[in-house]
Amino acid sequence: MQSNWEMACAMARQSKADFETFDVLRGNQDVPPCHAFHFLQMACEKLCKSRLWATTNPPESIEKSHRFVKSHLPRILKNTLKNQSLASNDLIKLMNKGYLQDISGHIERLNPAVERTTFPENCEYPWIDGATGKTISPLDHVFQVDRALRNVNFGLPFIKALQASISDAVETYCR
């Protein structure tokens, strides 16, 4: 029988691999952004789940739900920033301006299993635009997360904080 700690390690390692894939894809102009964002969403979700697996009593929904990023990622990143003394002026801005909550919500909604009625756009499957009735492909859509990551004040600090949090999870759970 697996321990929660073993699952936390496995999730952290997979989060790291997903983040590294996101990093490679986002730098390739020949790859549509939706593909890179799919790996960003998975990296964030698995990071959150790794932290939950490491707790004494992870929620029963942990294996089936995809609704962990919006509620857990801001706290994970803030803890990493505080613990690793990464609180430069840019990172302090990240923590204080609501950016972490906003981008975490945008990232969670990239998953097609989350908030489809209110936010049909996702990075995997086409959807019908409620206003126009037209079919939209993720290949043609500009996602809110793309705009948020391009924000000159917050985008790069967010990526650095996420990368540090993932590294911290691997180091902590995989010893």
C-alpha positions as CSV (number, residue, x, y, z in Angstrom):
1,M,0.0,0.0,0.0
2,Q,1.3,3.4,-1.0
3,S,1.9,6.1,1.6
4,N,0.6,9.6,1.2
5,W,4.2,10.8,1.2
6,E,5.0,8.5,-1.8
7,M,2.1,10.0,-3.7
8,A,3.2,13.5,-2.8
9,C,6.6,12.7,-4.2
10,A,5.2,11.2,-7.4
11,M,2.9,14.2,-7.9
12,A,5.7,16.7,-7.2
13,R,8.0,14.9,-9.7
14,Q,5.3,14.9,-12.4
15,S,4.6,18.6,-11.7
16,K,8.2,19.3,-12.3
17,A,8.2,17.4,-15.6
18,D,5.0,19.1,-16.7
19,F,6.5,22.5,-15.8
20,E,9.6,21.8,-17.8
21,T,7.5,20.8,-20.8
22,F,5.5,24.0,-20.4
23,D,8.8,26.0,-20.4
24,V,10.1,24.3,-23.6
25,L,6.8,24.7,-25.4
26,R,6.2,28.3,-24.5
27,G,9.5,29.2,-26.0
28,N,8.7,27.5,-29.3
29,Q,6.9,29.8,-31.8
30,D,5.8,26.8,-33.8
31,V,3.7,25.4,-30.9
32,P,0.3,26.9,-30.3
33,P,0.0,28.5,-26.8
34,C,-2.9,26.2,-25.8
35,H,-0.5,23.3,-25.7
36,A,2.0,25.0,-23.4
37,F,-0.9,26.1,-21.2
38,H,-2.1,22.6,-20.9
39,F,1.2,21.6,-19.3
40,L,1.1,24.7,-17.1
41,Q,-2.3,23.8,-15.9
42,M,-1.2,20.2,-15.2
43,A,2.0,21.3,-13.4
44,C,0.0,23.6,-11.1
45,E,-2.7,21.1,-10.4
46,K,-0.1,18.4,-9.5
47,L,1.8,20.8,-7.3
48,C,-1.3,21.5,-5.4
49,K,-2.2,17.8,-5.1
50,S,1.4,17.0,-4.0
51,R,0.9,19.3,-1.0
52,L,-2.5,17.9,-0.2
53,W,-1.2,14.3,-0.4
54,A,1.5,15.3,2.1
55,T,-1.1,16.2,4.7
56,T,-2.4,13.7,7.2
57,N,-5.9,13.5,5.6
58,P,-6.0,14.5,2.0
59,P,-9.5,15.2,0.7
60,E,-11.4,12.3,-0.8
61,S,-11.9,14.2,-4.0
62,I,-8.1,14.5,-4.6
63,E,-8.0,11.7,-7.2
64,K,-11.0,12.9,-9.2
65,S,-11.3,16.6,-8.9
66,H,-9.4,19.3,-10.8
67,R,-10.5,22.1,-8.5
68,F,-7.4,22.7,-6.4
69,V,-5.4,25.3,-8.2
70,K,-7.5,28.4,-7.5
71,S,-7.8,27.6,-3.8
72,H,-4.3,26.2,-3.0
73,L,-1.8,27.6,-5.5
74,P,-1.7,31.2,-4.1
75,R,-1.0,29.9,-0.6
76,I,1.7,27.5,-1.8
77,L,3.5,30.2,-3.7
78,K,3.2,32.7,-0.8
79,N,4.7,30.1,1.6
80,T,7.6,29.4,-0.8
81,L,8.3,33.1,-1.2
82,K,8.3,33.6,2.5
83,N,10.4,30.5,3.3
84,Q,13.0,31.0,0.6
85,S,13.4,34.8,1.1
86,L,12.5,35.4,-2.6
87,A,10.6,38.5,-1.6
88,S,12.1,41.0,-4.0
89,N,10.0,44.0,-4.9
90,D,8.4,42.2,-7.8
91,L,7.5,39.2,-5.7
92,I,6.1,41.3,-3.0
93,K,3.8,42.9,-5.6
94,L,2.7,39.4,-6.6
95,M,1.7,38.6,-3.1
96,N,-0.1,41.9,-2.4
97,K,-2.1,42.8,-5.6
98,G,-4.4,39.9,-6.0
99,Y,-2.5,38.7,-9.0
100,L,-1.9,35.2,-7.5
101,Q,-5.6,34.7,-7.0
102,D,-6.5,35.9,-10.4
103,I,-3.9,33.9,-12.3
104,S,-4.6,30.8,-10.3
105,G,-8.3,31.0,-11.3
106,H,-7.3,31.5,-14.9
107,I,-5.0,28.5,-14.8
108,E,-7.6,26.3,-13.1
109,R,-10.2,27.1,-15.8
110,L,-7.8,25.9,-18.5
111,N,-8.9,22.4,-17.5
112,P,-12.0,21.3,-19.5
113,A,-13.5,19.7,-16.4
114,V,-13.8,23.0,-14.5
115,E,-16.5,25.7,-14.7
116,R,-17.6,24.8,-18.3
117,T,-21.0,26.6,-17.9
118,T,-19.5,29.9,-16.9
119,F,-16.1,29.6,-18.7
120,P,-16.3,27.2,-21.6
121,E,-12.9,28.1,-22.9
122,N,-10.2,25.5,-22.1
123,C,-6.9,24.5,-23.6
124,E,-7.9,21.0,-24.8
125,Y,-11.2,21.0,-26.6
126,P,-13.2,23.2,-28.9
127,W,-16.4,24.9,-27.4
128,I,-19.4,26.8,-28.6
129,D,-19.3,30.6,-28.0
130,G,-22.5,31.4,-26.2
131,A,-22.8,34.9,-27.6
132,T,-22.1,34.1,-31.3
133,G,-22.9,30.3,-31.5
134,K,-19.6,29.8,-33.3
135,T,-17.3,26.9,-32.6
136,I,-14.0,28.1,-31.1
137,S,-10.8,26.0,-31.1
138,P,-8.2,26.5,-28.4
139,L,-5.8,27.0,-31.2
140,D,-7.4,30.3,-32.1
141,H,-8.2,31.6,-28.6
142,V,-6.2,34.1,-26.6
143,F,-6.4,32.9,-23.0
144,Q,-6.6,35.2,-19.9
145,V,-3.6,33.3,-18.5
146,D,-1.6,34.4,-21.6
147,R,-2.4,38.0,-20.9
148,A,-1.5,37.6,-17.2
149,L,1.8,35.9,-17.9
150,R,2.7,38.7,-20.4
151,N,2.2,41.3,-17.6
152,V,5.6,42.9,-17.3
153,N,5.3,43.4,-13.5
154,F,4.0,39.9,-12.6
155,G,4.5,37.3,-15.3
156,L,8.1,36.5,-14.8
157,P,8.0,36.7,-11.0
158,F,5.0,34.3,-11.0
159,I,6.9,31.8,-13.2
160,K,10.0,32.1,-10.9
161,A,7.8,31.5,-7.8
162,L,6.0,28.6,-9.4
163,Q,9.3,27.0,-10.4
164,A,10.7,27.5,-6.9
165,S,7.6,26.0,-5.3
166,I,7.8,22.9,-7.6
167,S,11.5,22.5,-6.7
168,D,10.7,22.8,-3.1
169,A,8.0,20.1,-3.3
170,V,10.3,17.7,-5.0
171,E,13.1,18.3,-2.5
172,T,10.7,18.0,0.5
173,Y,8.7,15.0,-0.6
174,C,11.3,12.9,-2.5
175,R,14.1,12.7,0.1
